[in-house]
């Protein structure tokens, strides 16, 4: 049941090349990445606890184009990519998949919280080389310094504080 015709998990990670990579685990597992977290940046925004190191795991990777061939997958028509800083690397190494795409949903970063993490303008430049066109933002996340208090979606009267810096 669900919105998909089928669902298949394959035991491989994606990156810009085939080989072994090190996943840097964080206490909040959803923030784990191959890239090392910039704790000084996360501290400035009151989010260091989410990025605290908690071990490593070695795993094997292939490119997206290689995964499609290796696992006999159909060429994707739509991709959703949120892989904590490796989005550009994966897309750069997948020209066949990019050529056939009808849609792409991708997390982009305006405030790099990891060393070497590509920013929005780098991903935008790559997408500009394809037939895809930007259609909008699903969600914008702003980070305020030293607090995680969120900006209200709607409020009456003046905003009592800044919205914060555009993060991702």
N, CA, C and O of each residue as an XYZ file, in Angstrom:
672
protein
N       0.824     -1.198      0.000
C       0.000      0.000      0.000
C       0.869      1.263      0.000
O       1.989      1.251      0.510
N       0.365      2.308     -0.554
C       1.093      3.567     -0.609
C       1.057      4.161     -1.997
O       0.403      3.630     -2.895
N       1.753      5.250     -2.170
C       1.668      5.946     -3.451
C       2.512      5.336     -4.566
O       2.381      5.752     -5.717
N       3.371      4.366     -4.266
C       4.285      3.840     -5.277
C       3.785      2.515     -5.841
O       3.151      1.724     -5.143
N       4.079      2.294     -7.102
C       3.763      1.003     -7.718
C       4.604     -0.102     -7.118
O       4.139     -1.228     -6.939
N       5.845      0.226     -6.811
C       6.728     -0.760     -6.205
C       7.793     -0.031     -5.395
O       8.015      1.168     -5.565
N       8.431     -0.766     -4.531
C       9.486     -0.224     -3.703
C      10.561     -1.294     -3.597
O      10.272     -2.452     -3.294
N      11.795     -0.900     -3.847
C      12.893     -1.854     -3.800
C      14.093     -1.193     -3.148
O      14.496     -0.100     -3.545
N      14.662     -1.846     -2.156
C      15.865     -1.356     -1.505
C      17.055     -2.136     -2.052
O      16.986     -3.354     -2.216
N      18.143     -1.428     -2.332
C      19.365     -2.095     -2.787
C      20.482     -1.767     -1.790
O      20.554     -0.650     -1.278
N      21.348     -2.741     -1.520
C      22.338     -2.609     -0.446
C      23.602     -1.855     -0.865
O      24.703     -2.403     -0.797
N      23.448     -0.612     -1.295
C      24.602      0.152     -1.755
C      24.371      1.632     -1.472
O      23.231      2.094     -1.437
N      25.442      2.360     -1.275
C      25.359      3.806     -1.129
C      25.687      4.484     -2.444
O      26.362      3.904     -3.294
N      25.217      5.696     -2.613
C      25.526      6.472     -3.809
C      26.579      7.518     -3.486
O      26.570      8.119     -2.412
N      27.477      7.724     -4.424
C      28.439      8.817     -4.318
C      28.915      9.137     -5.731
O      28.330      8.672     -6.709
N      29.971      9.929     -5.834
C      30.465     10.339     -7.137
C      31.346      9.316     -7.818
O      31.709      9.485     -8.982
N      31.701      8.239     -7.099
C      32.542      7.192     -7.680
C      32.317      5.892     -6.931
O      31.805      5.874     -5.812
N      32.713      4.806     -7.579
C      32.613      3.500     -6.925
C      33.764      3.346     -5.944
O      34.878      3.804     -6.198
N      33.484      2.699     -4.825
C      34.538      2.453     -3.854
C      34.005      2.462     -2.448
O      32.795      2.471     -2.220
N      34.922      2.459     -1.510
C      34.564      2.453     -0.101
C      34.593      3.880      0.431
O      35.489      4.657      0.098
N      33.606      4.222      1.260
C      33.526      5.552      1.879
C      33.313      5.368      3.370
O      32.917      4.297      3.830
N      33.577      6.417      4.109
C      33.368      6.416      5.552
C      32.191      7.316      5.875
O      32.195      8.503      5.548
N      31.187      6.747      6.517
C      30.044      7.520      6.979
C      30.345      7.979      8.399
O      30.599      7.159      9.282
N      30.314      9.282      8.617
C      30.550      9.862      9.939
C      29.203      9.941     10.659
O      28.372     10.799     10.363
N      29.014      9.042     11.595
C      27.755      8.998     12.331
C      27.677     10.167     13.307
O      28.685     10.606     13.860
N      26.462     10.656     13.504
C      26.215     11.694     14.490
C      25.194     11.161     15.489
O      24.507     10.176     15.221
N      25.102     11.811     16.626
C      24.139     11.375     17.643
C      22.730     11.378     17.071
O      21.953     10.460     17.334
N      22.396     12.387     16.302
C      21.124     12.427     15.574
C      21.420     11.811     14.213
O      21.950     12.483     13.327
N      21.081     10.534     14.044
C      21.493      9.765     12.867
C      21.133     10.424     11.532
O      21.854     10.253     10.549
N      20.058     11.154     11.487
C      19.660     11.808     10.240
C      20.605     12.897      9.797
O      20.474     13.402      8.682
N      21.559     13.280     10.638
C      22.554     14.292     10.291
C      23.896     13.659      9.923
O      24.864     14.371      9.657
N      23.956     12.331      9.905
C      25.190     11.628      9.547
C      25.533     11.894      8.094
O      24.646     12.059      7.257
N      26.826     11.934      7.798
C      27.273     12.263      6.446
C      28.681     11.737      6.204
O      29.415     11.434      7.145
N      29.041     11.636      4.955
C      30.419     11.343      4.578
C      31.292     12.554      4.900
O      32.476     12.407      5.201
N      30.713     13.735      4.837
C      31.444     14.969      5.105
C      31.481     15.262      6.606
O      30.516     15.000      7.323
N      32.591     15.800      7.063
C      32.750     16.139      8.478
C      31.962     17.402      8.819
O      32.010     18.390      8.086
N      31.247     17.360      9.923
C      30.467     18.516     10.365
C      31.382     19.636     10.850
O      32.416     19.395     11.474
N      30.975     20.858     10.548
C      31.665     22.054     11.033
C      30.990     22.443     12.350
O      30.024     23.206     12.358
N      31.500     21.918     13.446
C      30.870     22.104     14.750
C      30.820     23.585     15.133
O      29.861     24.011     15.776
N      31.822     24.376     14.759
C      31.809     25.806     15.088
C      30.601     26.488     14.456
O      29.960     27.318     15.101
N      30.283     26.159     13.225
C      29.112     26.749     12.560
C      27.838     26.287     13.239
O      26.946     27.099     13.488
N      27.731     25.003     13.545
C      26.504     24.506     14.173
C      26.327     25.091     15.575
O      25.198     25.311     16.012
N      27.424     25.344     16.280
C      27.340     25.961     17.608
C      26.784     27.377     17.522
O      25.991     27.785     18.370
N      27.196     28.131     16.500
C      26.701     29.508     16.344
C      25.189     29.565     16.207
O      24.568     30.580     16.525
N      24.601     28.481     15.737
C      23.158     28.447     15.516
C      22.431     27.540     16.503
O      21.276     27.178     16.281
N      23.099     27.174     17.581
C      22.467     26.381     18.633
C      22.072     24.981     18.202
O      21.098     24.426     18.710
N      22.827     24.399     17.260
C      22.475     23.080     16.752
C      23.616     22.061     16.830
O      23.556     21.013     16.188
N      24.631     22.361     17.600
C      25.795     21.473     17.674
C      25.426     20.077     18.158
O      26.038     19.094     17.740
N      24.423     19.981     19.044
C      24.039     18.670     19.582
C      23.619     17.700     18.481
O      23.800     16.491     18.628
N      23.064     18.204     17.385
C      22.599     17.342     16.294
C      23.756     16.766     15.482
O      23.591     15.754     14.800
N      24.917     17.398     15.552
C      26.044     17.037     14.691
C      27.224     16.445     15.452
O      28.302     16.283     14.880
N      27.043     16.120     16.727
C      28.137     15.569     17.525
C      28.546     14.196     16.984
O      27.689     13.340     16.767
N      29.846     13.980     16.765
C      30.321     12.697     16.235
C      29.952     11.530     17.145
O      29.957     11.650     18.371
N      29.631     10.396     16.518
C      29.244      9.200     17.265
C      29.699      7.934     16.540
O      28.962      6.952     16.454
N      30.927      7.975     16.019
C      31.477      6.796     15.362
C      31.473      6.900     13.854
O      31.044      7.902     13.282
N      31.956      5.851     13.223
C      32.009      5.789     11.761
C      31.617      4.396     11.284
O      31.681      3.422     12.034
N      31.214      4.326     10.034
C      30.888      3.055      9.383
C      31.473      3.110      7.974
O      31.326      4.111      7.273
N      32.124      2.048      7.574
C      32.612      1.941      6.194
C      31.499      1.334      5.350
O      30.830      0.398      5.788
N      31.297      1.854      4.152
C      30.284      1.295      3.265
C      30.721      1.442      1.818
O      31.550      2.292      1.490
N      30.156      0.606      0.957
C      30.486      0.621     -0.456
C      29.537      1.545     -1.214
O      28.353      1.646     -0.891
N      30.082      2.214     -2.227
C      29.282      3.118     -3.039
C      29.486      2.855     -4.519
O      30.482      2.270     -4.946
N      28.513      3.305     -5.277
C      28.594      3.341     -6.736
C      27.960      4.661     -7.175
O      27.336      5.356     -6.373
N      28.124      4.996     -8.441
C      27.446      6.177     -8.955
C      25.988      5.822     -9.225
O      25.632      4.645     -9.286
N      25.169      6.816     -9.381
C      23.755      6.577     -9.677
C      23.601      5.849    -11.010
O      22.816      4.906    -11.111
N      24.340      6.276    -12.033
C      24.282      5.577    -13.322
C      24.685      4.116    -13.179
O      24.070      3.242    -13.789
N      25.730      3.837    -12.366
C      26.166      2.459    -12.149
C      25.107      1.658    -11.394
O      24.887      0.487    -11.705
N      24.451      2.264    -10.413
C      23.420      1.560     -9.645
C      22.253      1.164    -10.535
O      21.717      0.064    -10.400
N      21.855      2.043    -11.438
C      20.755      1.731    -12.362
C      21.116      0.507    -13.198
O      20.286     -0.385    -13.378
N      22.350      0.454    -13.714
C      22.781     -0.685    -14.524
C      22.981     -1.942    -13.670
O      22.513     -3.019    -14.038
N      23.666     -1.810    -12.546
C      24.004     -2.939    -11.690
C      22.773     -3.660    -11.151
O      22.757     -4.889    -11.079
N      21.758     -2.918    -10.776
C      20.549     -3.510    -10.184
C      19.390     -3.588    -11.167
O      18.248     -3.820    -10.771
N      19.685     -3.392    -12.456
C      18.681     -3.488    -13.513
C      17.432     -2.657    -13.179
O      16.301     -3.133    -13.273
N      17.678     -1.406    -12.788
C      16.592     -0.496    -12.436
C      16.168      0.298    -13.672
O      16.985      0.548    -14.558
N      14.919      0.689    -13.734
C      14.526      1.558    -14.839
C      15.201      2.924    -14.688
O      15.457      3.372    -13.570
N      15.481      3.573    -15.794
C      16.036      4.927    -15.724
C      15.033      5.811    -15.000
O      13.863      5.850    -15.381
N      15.462      6.516    -13.974
C      14.494      7.287    -13.181
C      13.896      8.445    -13.975
O      14.580      9.110    -14.753
N      12.608      8.665    -13.756
C      11.933      9.831    -14.320
C      11.936     10.959    -13.301
O      11.905     12.134    -13.667
N      11.973     10.600    -12.015
C      11.951     11.580    -10.938
C      12.918     11.134     -9.855
O      12.957      9.955     -9.503
N      13.694     12.061     -9.329
C      14.619     11.759     -8.241
C      14.375     12.694     -7.070
O      14.142     13.889     -7.250
N      14.430     12.141     -5.876
C      14.453     12.932     -4.653
C      15.775     12.599     -3.974
O      16.032     11.450     -3.616
N      16.606     13.618     -3.801
C      17.932     13.387     -3.236
C      18.139     14.299     -2.032
O      18.065     15.523     -2.136
N      18.400     13.674     -0.894
C      18.716     14.372      0.348
C      19.742     13.504      1.054
O      19.394     12.666      1.886
N      21.017     13.710      0.715
C      22.059     12.827      1.241
C      23.177     13.608      1.923
O      24.358     13.290      1.789
N      22.770     14.632      2.652
C      23.648     15.340      3.582
C      24.988     15.765      2.991
O      26.047     15.468      3.545
N      24.928     16.467      1.854
C      26.120     17.068      1.292
C      26.698     16.406      0.059
O      27.582     16.981     -0.577
N      26.232     15.212     -0.306
C      26.774     14.529     -1.488
C      25.893     14.703     -2.729
O      26.148     14.068     -3.752
N      24.875     15.541     -2.658
C      23.931     15.690     -3.770
C      24.638     16.072     -5.067
O      24.389     15.458     -6.105
N      25.508     17.066     -5.027
C      26.197     17.520     -6.239
C      27.077     16.421     -6.812
O      27.065     16.171     -8.017
N      27.828     15.774     -5.959
C      28.721     14.690     -6.374
C      27.945     13.574     -7.074
O      28.376     13.071     -8.112
N      26.814     13.191     -6.511
C      26.001     12.122     -7.100
C      25.443     12.551     -8.453
O      25.472     11.774     -9.407
N      24.940     13.767     -8.544
C      24.365     14.232     -9.810
C      25.430     14.411    -10.891
O      25.181     14.096    -12.055
N      26.599     14.904    -10.530
C      27.675     15.083    -11.506
C      28.112     13.756    -12.122
O      28.563     13.718    -13.267
N      27.980     12.683    -11.371
C      28.432     11.376    -11.853
C      27.297     10.566    -12.489
O      27.436      9.360    -12.689
N      26.172     11.226    -12.810
C      25.014     10.505    -13.355
C      24.458     11.176    -14.619
O      23.276     11.518    -14.658
N      25.283     11.368    -15.644
C      24.781     12.060    -16.842
C      23.637     11.321    -17.544
O      22.731     11.963    -18.076
N      23.663      9.990    -17.554
C      22.567      9.249    -18.209
C      21.256      9.444    -17.476
O      20.218      9.662    -18.102
N      21.292      9.366    -16.153
C      20.066      9.577    -15.378
C      19.568     11.013    -15.508
O      18.368     11.241    -15.660
N      20.470     11.972    -15.452
C      20.065     13.373    -15.576
C      19.411     13.652    -16.920
O      18.460     14.430    -17.008
N      19.919     13.019    -17.956
C      19.395     13.256    -19.304
C      17.940     12.819    -19.432
O      17.187     13.414    -20.203
N      17.531     11.795    -18.691
C      16.170     11.289    -18.815
C      15.200     11.815    -17.770
O      14.028     11.438    -17.771
N      15.671     12.682    -16.875
C      14.819     13.137    -15.770
C      13.705     14.077    -16.220
O      13.901     14.942    -17.074
N      12.540     13.883    -15.625
C      11.430     14.811    -15.783
C      11.340     15.745    -14.585
O      10.872     16.877    -14.707
N      11.795     15.264    -13.410
C      11.721     16.074    -12.203
C      12.792     15.698    -11.207
O      13.253     14.557    -11.160
N      13.182     16.684    -10.407
C      14.228     16.502     -9.412
C      13.854     17.294     -8.168
O      13.622     18.500     -8.237
N      13.797     16.613     -7.038
C      13.630     17.284     -5.748
C      14.922     17.072     -4.994
O      15.338     15.937     -4.764
N      15.550     18.154     -4.613
C      16.878     18.041     -4.028
C      17.039     19.010     -2.869
O      16.569     20.147     -2.924
N      17.709     18.549     -1.817
C      18.031     19.448     -0.717
C      19.237     20.278     -1.132
O      20.224     19.746     -1.638
N      19.150     21.575     -0.916
C      20.264     22.474     -1.207
C      20.656     23.208      0.068
O      19.849     23.368      0.983
N      21.886     23.643      0.110
C      22.448     24.266      1.297
C      22.860     25.700      0.992
O      23.544     25.962      0.003
N      22.446     26.607      1.832
C      22.900     27.994      1.745
C      23.959     28.273      2.801
O      24.813     29.142      2.627
N      23.894     27.537      3.881
C      24.818     27.652      5.002
C      25.496     26.299      5.172
O      24.904     25.381      5.740
N      26.728     26.162      4.690
C      27.365     24.842      4.801
C      27.695     24.493      6.243
O      28.447     25.206      6.909
N      27.133     23.405      6.714
C      27.401     22.945      8.075
C      28.390     21.788      8.072
O      28.688     21.203      9.114
N      28.889     21.471      6.895
C      29.904     20.428      6.753
C      31.048     20.979      5.910
O      30.832     21.783      5.003
N      32.244     20.546      6.210
C      33.394     20.965      5.421
C      33.278     20.386      4.012
O      33.048     19.187      3.851
N      33.434     21.223      3.004
C      33.365     20.771      1.619
C      31.952     20.612      1.083
O      31.775     20.118     -0.031
N      30.946     21.013      1.839
C      29.565     20.855      1.395
C      29.237     21.879      0.308
O      29.402     23.080      0.524
N      28.773     21.418     -0.861
C      28.413     22.356     -1.927
C      27.231     23.226     -1.511
O      26.374     22.805     -0.734
N      27.202     24.429     -2.035
C      26.118     25.360     -1.757
C      25.134     25.391     -2.911
O      25.373     24.827     -3.978
N      24.026     26.063     -2.667
C      22.941     26.150     -3.637
C      23.429     26.526     -5.033
O      23.057     25.878     -6.011
N      24.255     27.564     -5.136
C      24.654     28.051     -6.463
C      25.390     26.985     -7.273
O      25.318     26.990     -8.502
N      26.093     26.075     -6.605
C      26.793     25.018     -7.325
C      25.812     23.984     -7.874
O      25.973     23.516     -9.002
N      24.807     23.628     -7.095
C      23.773     22.703     -7.569
C      22.928     23.351     -8.656
O      22.572     22.701     -9.639
N      22.608     24.622     -8.482
C      21.821     25.347     -9.469
C      22.551     25.401    -10.811
O      21.924     25.255    -11.860
N      23.862     25.608    -10.789
C      24.650     25.650    -12.025
C      24.595     24.306    -12.752
O      24.499     24.267    -13.978
N      24.655     23.207    -12.000
C      24.563     21.888    -12.628
C      23.177     21.669    -13.229
O      23.063     21.226    -14.372
N      22.131     21.973    -12.478
C      20.769     21.795    -12.980
C      20.546     22.649    -14.230
O      19.808     22.246    -15.130
N      21.174     23.818    -14.293
C      21.028     24.702    -15.451
C      21.576     24.081    -16.736
O      21.224     24.521    -17.830
N      22.429     23.070    -16.617
C      22.972     22.404    -17.810
C      22.027     21.325    -18.336
O      22.302     20.713    -19.367
N      20.918     21.087    -17.638
C      19.952     20.076    -18.047
C      18.716     20.759    -18.627
O      18.659     21.986    -18.718
N      17.737     19.960    -19.015
C      16.481     20.526    -19.519
C      15.500     20.840    -18.387
O      14.389     21.309    -18.637
N      15.911     20.581    -17.148
C      15.058     20.866    -15.992
C      15.029     22.363    -15.708
O      16.000     23.074    -15.964
N      13.914     22.828    -15.181
C      13.782     24.230    -14.786
C      13.295     24.296    -13.345
O      12.495     23.459    -12.925
N      13.768     25.280    -12.579
C      13.297     25.404    -11.195
C      11.799     25.693    -11.161
O      11.292     26.513    -11.928
N      11.103     25.007    -10.261
C       9.648     25.177    -10.152
C       9.237     25.772     -8.816
O       8.111     26.251     -8.689
N      10.104     25.760     -7.825
C       9.737     26.345     -6.548
C      10.435     25.678     -5.385
O      11.246     24.766     -5.547
N      10.095     26.160     -4.216
C      10.661     25.645     -2.975
C       9.578     24.895     -2.226
O       8.460     25.393     -2.086
N       9.890     23.722     -1.749
C       8.948     22.974     -0.925
C       8.977     23.537      0.492
O       7.933     23.778      1.097
N      10.185     23.744      1.013
C      10.373     24.267      2.355
C      11.682     25.037      2.400
O      12.683     24.611      1.825
N      11.668     26.153      3.072
C      12.906     26.877      3.354
C      13.121     26.851      4.861
O      12.201     27.116      5.635
N      14.331     26.532      5.263
C      14.659     26.488      6.693
C      15.605     27.637      7.014
O      16.653     27.793      6.388
N      15.221     28.421      7.982
C      16.049     29.514      8.472
C      16.594     29.128      9.846
O      15.885     28.547     10.667
N      17.848     29.455     10.078
C      18.448     29.198     11.375
C      18.736     30.529     12.042
O      19.318     31.431     11.440
N      18.322     30.636     13.287
C      18.601     31.820     14.088
C      19.773     31.522     15.003
O      19.936     30.396     15.474
N      20.577     32.527     15.249
C      21.754     32.341     16.094
C      21.354     32.052     17.538
O      20.524     32.748     18.124
N      21.953     31.028     18.084
C      21.846     30.655     19.495
C      20.452     30.244     19.964
O      20.223     30.141     21.169
N      19.531     30.011     19.057
C      18.216     29.520     19.456
C      17.614     28.704     18.330
O      17.918     28.926     17.158
N      16.767     27.769     18.686
C      16.072     26.983     17.676
C      14.620     27.429     17.547
O      13.827     26.770     16.875
N      14.263     28.550     18.189
C      12.892     29.054     18.094
C      12.558     29.329     16.636
O      13.312     30.003     15.934
N      11.444     28.814     16.193
C      11.048     28.923     14.798
C      10.225     30.179     14.576
O       9.486     30.629     15.452
N      10.371     30.722     13.400
C       9.566     31.863     12.986
C       8.145     31.378     12.719
O       7.972     30.375     12.027
N       7.132     32.045     13.238
C       5.760     31.600     12.967
C       5.402     31.783     11.495
O       5.841     32.737     10.852
N       4.611     30.867     10.977
C       4.224     30.936      9.562
C       3.367     32.163      9.289
O       3.475     32.778      8.229
N       2.532     32.511     10.226
C       1.693     33.694     10.074
C       1.472     34.298     11.445
O       1.263     33.585     12.426
N       1.519     35.603     11.503
C       1.252     36.262     12.773
C       0.700     37.650     12.501
O       0.939     38.227     11.440
N      -0.024     38.171     13.447
C      -0.576     39.502     13.325
C       0.403     40.502     13.917
O       0.998     40.240     14.962
N       0.575     41.617     13.279
C       1.451     42.646     13.795
C       2.889     42.433     13.365
O       3.167     41.535     12.571
N       3.800     43.233     13.871
C       5.204     43.139     13.459
C       5.863     41.866     13.992
O       5.470     41.330     15.028
N       6.846     41.408     13.277
C       7.622     40.251     13.713
C       8.529     40.705     14.842
O       9.257     41.688     14.704
N       8.486     39.997     15.945
C       9.217     40.417     17.148
C      10.702     40.069     17.105
O      11.446     40.465     18.002
N      11.140     39.358     16.114
C      12.536     38.963     16.004
C      12.830     38.649     14.540
O      11.910     38.548     13.728
N      14.078     38.497     14.211
C      14.443     38.210     12.823
C      14.051     36.783     12.455
O      13.977     35.902     13.312
N      13.807     36.580     11.199
C      13.484     35.246     10.704
C      14.683     34.319     10.837
O      14.514     33.122     11.066
N      15.885     34.851     10.697
C      17.084     34.030     10.763
C      17.742     33.933      9.405
O      17.225     34.435      8.407
N      18.877     33.286      9.383
C      19.653     33.128      8.150
C      19.135     31.939      7.368
O      18.825     30.898      7.946
N      19.039     32.089      6.056
C      18.610     30.988      5.213
C      19.664     29.886      5.278
O      20.826     30.113      4.939
N      19.263     28.705      5.711
C      20.211     27.609      5.947
C      20.139     26.533      4.865
O      21.153     26.183      4.261
N      18.911     26.000      4.620
C      18.762     24.949      3.614
C      17.320     24.876      3.172
O      16.975     24.052      2.324
